[in-house]
Amino acid sequence: MSVINNEVTMSSQEPIETAPEAAAEPTAEAKPTPSPKPRPVPKPGAFKAPSPAIVAAHASHPVKVPVVADVSDEERQAAAAFGSVADDVVSVTDGAETHEVGPAQGDEPLAPYVRAYFELKASVERFAARLTAAELSIKDIDDTLGSIKSALAEPKVVGDLAALRTEFAPVEADAVAAREALSAERAKARAEALERRGQIVTRAEEIAAAPAASIHWKNDTAELRSLLDSWKEAQRDGARIPKDAERELWKRFTHARTTFEKARKHHFAEVDGANSAVADRKEALVARAEALLTSGDFEKGAREFRDLMAQWRTAGRGRRSVDDALWKRFQTAQDAFFEARRTQADAEEAALAPNIEAAESAVKSAEGALPIEDLAAAKAALRAAQDAFEAAGRLPRAEATGLSRRLGAVERAVRDAEDSAWKARSPELEARVSGAAAQLHAAIADLEAKLASATSAKEKKDLKEALDARKAWLKQIAGS
């Protein structure tokens, strides 16, 4: 027999603690009879309750519990009054009924049964104390109720059973109420745990069902892992849910994770394929750029580099690390090519420097014909200057541009003088000549204003040349 997790136990290891109790005297007529077959008998200390320290350990605050050793002799005698011994059998009076409780042994056959009664009584009192002061599980309550009710229904003790049942009745009611409250709390906790698991599964299914274009693969993968951790935590620390519901939810959760993982693998397989194609295209562009370093044709190479750059922009974006490495190679080849081109141009410019003086002299001789007073002499001087300019050879780019512009101004002045001479033979052009003179005056005024505000030497030089040319034209018109 056990009460409250072995609060009432059968034991054969404890010594008998005797107490002065009334023992039934055998009748004078009793005759010796053969010894009957021994039956189980409660040994001294048969109903062993846990110590007060064990009970207090289960309580949320200190609990005072009864101790069997505190039972007085009077209480033992009063309990023994409900027992009797006949034919080596101990019986107990339970209201109008009498129950056999066990064999009579020793000089005080009622003593162990009386002690068992008070141990049972103490168990009831301890159970009442634990109900009000300790956290008991439903199993604790059920086991203890069953043990005490069984002990009261089939008593193996000697004492006032009716009083003990009366004492136990409110304790049983409190235990039933506590069990119902615990059952309600457990049901609520299970419902909340089931809802939480359902939320985890629902979120996982939402992630798995999202269109591939809207999935953030890194963040959603991390969230699914977090959901799995939440599931494990709920399974480990949360309230238990029905196994069939848990299996169904886990099946849905696993399916969502598997679906997402398949989509993720498919996506990154496509990404890897696209990245590989982009890498191949850019690798080819880099190879062509590196080959241009040894081409020797800088003009053609510069045009090809412009084409290669346009193709690079449309080649697409691949894996960042690969793209960065290929771009570094491409940029290195491009920088090296244009650096070599600049070096060659600088060398060529330096080699052409001696031609500048002859070309400058040719241009100055042409400009000496301005303003044009003798058209034929101006044309002859221009032709000689042009021949000398060509004979000077190639010039550095900057000087060639400036000198060509100055020579061109003289050429336009001669051409305009020829036009003016021809128009002078046509009286009907007089009005047009007057209009041209007015336009030249306006142009000269505008150029003089710009020249006054110019800052750079090159700009001043260009404006001065244009101003001189227009003044020459105006002088020709005035002479005509």
HUZIFEN-V991143 format. One line per field, one symbol per residue. burial: I if it has 9 or more other ideal C-beta (glycine too) atoms within 8 Angstrom, else O. Layout:
BEGIN
burial = ???
END
This chain:
BEGIN
burial = IIIIOIIIIOIOOIOIOOIOIOIIOOOOOOOOOOOOOOOOIIIIIIIIIIOOOOIIOIIOOOIOIOOIOOOOOOIIIOIIOIIIIOOOIIIIIIOOOOIOIIIIOOOIIIIIIIIIIIIIIIIIIIIIIIIOIIOIOIOIIIIIIOIIIIIIOOIIIIIOIOOIIOIIOOIIOIIIOIIOOIIOOIOOIIOIIIOIIIOIIOIIIOIIOIOOOOIOIOOIIOIIOOIIOIIOIIOOOIOOIOOOIIOOIIOIIOIIIOIIOOIIOOIIOOOOOIIIIIIOIIIOIIOIIIOIIOOOOIOOIIOIIOOIIOIIOOIOOIOOOIIOOIIOIIOOIIOIIIOIIOOIIOOOIOOIOOIIOIIIIIIOIIIOIIOIOOIOOIIOIIOIIIOIIOOIOOIIOOIIOIIOIIIOIIIIIIOIIIOIIOIOOOOOIOOOIOOIIOOIIOIIOOIIOIIOOIOOOOIIIIIIIIIIIIIIIIIIIOOI
END
